[in-house]
Amino acid sequence: MSLRENKIYLYLAIIALMSGWLVKLTGLDEIYHEQVPAHSPDYFSEGYTKWEMNELGTLKNKLLSDEMVHYSDDGATHMVNPIMFFHNEKTPPWVIKSETGILSGDGKNLLLNGKVAIDREKAEGVTQLTINTSVLKVNPETSYAETDEWAELISPPNKTTGTGMKLTFAPPIHLQLLANVKGKYETK
């Protein structure tokens, strides 16, 4: 092969070299080599829903949120206005609402911040219950929640307050106030 036959390859090599030189000259190659900040979101959503089923395939719990941001470094999911439902077979679901929440990367711990309200509607065999507190740690896997903060239990017409609380949502339901317990009860 002669030089005349290889002209096209020579032109292509010159164009490739000039293109690389222009990219270096304009600084475009630096855009792709910048470091991403350590704690930065990798995806987000408006309107988030997460379901968890039990071993029989029925709904165990459900987590909803107005907004969700997931972070790649620790796998945490930050939420705005999360609502958690714990379902039981024969009773209405427990509904937990808060202002913000952080779900751990492994999905085993949910930290609810701000005002937290836990509700269970009245049904056959169960009384209506509302619990007001803050900074609630929830373990969705074991249907368990606890707080070290003040808690108020309202089961009309009764009202009980205390500091610190432990609550198991799955049968057998267990609710315990830990300290400074005071109550107002109406008798029939």
Secondary structure, 3 states (H helix, E strand, C coil): CCCCCCHHHHHHHHHHHHHHHHHHHHCHHHHCCCCCCCCCEEEEEEEEEEEEECCCCCEEEEEEEEEEEEECCCCCEEEECCEEEECCCCCCCEEEEEEEEEECCCCCCEEEEEEEEEEECCECCECCEEEEEEEEEEECCCCEEEEEEEEEEEECCEEEEEEEEEEECCCCCEEEEEEEEEEECCCC
